Amino acid sequence: MRLPLLPASTARAARTGLAVACAVAAALAACGETGDETLATGVAPGDTSLPDAVVTERPPIPPTSYTLACPWDSVADPSQNPYLVTAFGPDQIRSIDAPKWVPIDAPPDKENPVYTPLGGDPVVVVEVGGQVRALPVAILLHHQIVNMCWNTDAGEVYSFLTYCPLADAAVHFFDPRTCKTKNKFGVSGLLFNGNLVVFDRRSRVQGPTTVFAVQMLAGGYFGSCVEAGPSTQVMSWDLCRQLYPNGEVLSGDTGDVPAGGYDIVGQPYWNYWRDDNLLWYPISNADPRLTPKQRVLGVLAPAARKAYALRLQEGPFVYNDIVGGERIVVWKDAASGAAVAHEAVVEGQPLTFSFAGRERHGLSLYIDDETGSYWNVEGIAVDGPLKGKRLPRAMTIRSFWFAWSSMFPDTELMTTE
């Protein structure tokens, strides 16, 4: 769905100063705490006695101890489903099928300027085999799907990231087939409960699957499931640059740049994010426990779903919890507001966590009660007896409440009040 753009002068004026960094973060990531002392990156400095949160060698994300059935949830008779509606035609919003990647630590190319995120701009971070890529939300807003190849051990792994602006949700999927066939998935123009529906260009099959459906396009059409990979993380560009200096960022040189360029403020969904109106699309479950556009981190386990409200005014939080019999920990970074959930078990040992404080650059650290090891927001132990170990990533989706509760009406809810 396309919404009207803000006037260019309004967008340019809005992009100045700290107020914009906080406004952008409030719309998508979160506005970090500010203090009297602030680094150039906008992250408040912390305790110099704590270990560094940034690692130079990143172990792969361990597999979770549980699997989710495929499909996680199904949509009965999509052709007759009143919550599946047509917004526009297939490929009217063009996915990015040949993405270009730029080193995160590369200086801007002044001779060939393209979009570069600002410090507070949100990016979606994905990781495959220790390789990290950041995808700016400002670009995803206009394309919604990015088809990617990863030369992991020369295996040419194929994945695709979907982003739905109406639900403010991103999910990273893996197709078991290789990258030899290009241009695989595109934007169908359908919405289900206000969520993006993709289609497979090779078969032109449109399925009942939203950005939340984990069996994309009802996998029986081509004999296998398309499964979600380790959960994405949404964070500020500042935090991304600090954590992943050796990673890559999606270039704004997409070959299909909108007339006004890529601008997180001047883009068409800016006003939509700022109120609770859901436009014209129907939703199947108006859950009154939260306002429709309250952002939540939703955790999926085989036997249960649970959502954690992300309040912008809060500082860091840590929840040691059980979801559907699975032991997890949910934490939020103190400086950037990035929230993530992990399995709270390492090599069979259950762990209990608390917030340890901010290390010298202002990045959050967490400590486990059992061994006294320190952990960063990625779930990597940076110091202590478990140094070098990594927590499995729990399956999560960060989205607006209306989208999560419509897809999973039986969800439990943990608020921070």
Beta strands, then each sheet from edge to edge (+ up, - down):
strand 1: 84-86
strand 2: 101-103
strand 3: 122-128
strand 4: 131-136
strand 5: 145-150
strand 6: 157-164
strand 7: 169-174
strand 8: 185-192
strand 9: 195-200
strand 10: 205-210
strand 11: 227-228
strand 12: 233-236
strand 13: 248-250
strand 14: 295-301
strand 15: 304-309
strand 16: 318-323
strand 17: 326-332
strand 18: 339-343
strand 19: 345-346
strand 20: 349-350
strand 21: 353-358
strand 22: 364-368
strand 23: 374-375
strand 24: 381-383
strand 25: 395-400
strand 26: 412-414
sheet 1: 1+ 8- 9+ 10-
sheet 2: 2+ 13- 4- 3+ 12-
sheet 3: 5+ 6- 7+ 11-
sheet 4: 25+ 14- 15+ 26+
sheet 5: 16+ 17- 18+
sheet 6: 19+ 20-
sheet 7: 21+ 22- 23+ 24-
end
